[in-house]
Amino acid sequence: MQHPHAGEGHANSVAAASGRFTLRRTVHDSWVIVHARIPEFAVRPLAHITVDDDDVAEVVWTGPVPLPVSYATPQDALESLEKWERGRPGAAKPVPIPHFPPRGGLRRANA
C-alpha cells in the first residue's frame, strides 16, 4: 500500500503538514486531514482517508467540498484541499462607484 512518506510506521504520526492543514495517520491504512493549528484533542477532521487494497486513497469529506473522492495517495488529497482553499475568493475591496454632479444644474419645478 502507498503511504505519503516512506519510513513512518507508527500510529498518529504527522505525515505531511502545510501552513493550514495536516495529514495524520490514524491506523495503518487510514488517515485524516485536520487543521494544523488546532490542538490534537480538539480536532474535527476535514476528511477521512482510507487506502484500499488497490493502493487508491478513498476520501470522505466531512463538509461541503467540491473535490474528488479518489486519489493516488493521501498526500494528493491534502494537496488538492490546499489548492482549492487558496483559490477560494476572500474578502475584496468594494468596487468604487463614480460620483458625478447632476446634469444641467438644478431645475425649478414650475419652470
HELIX and SHEET records of a PDB file:
HELIX    1   1 GLU A   40  ALA A   42  5                                   3    
HELIX    2   2 PRO A   74  GLY A   87  1                                  14    
SHEET    1   A 6 VAL A  14  ALA A  17  0                                        
SHEET    2   A 6 PHE A  21  VAL A  27 -1                                        
SHEET    3   A 6 SER A  30  HIS A  35 -1                                        
SHEET    4   A 6 ALA A  47  VAL A  51 -1                                        
SHEET    5   A 6 ALA A  57  TRP A  61 -1                                        
SHEET    6   A 6 SER A  70  TYR A  71 -1                                        
END                                                                             
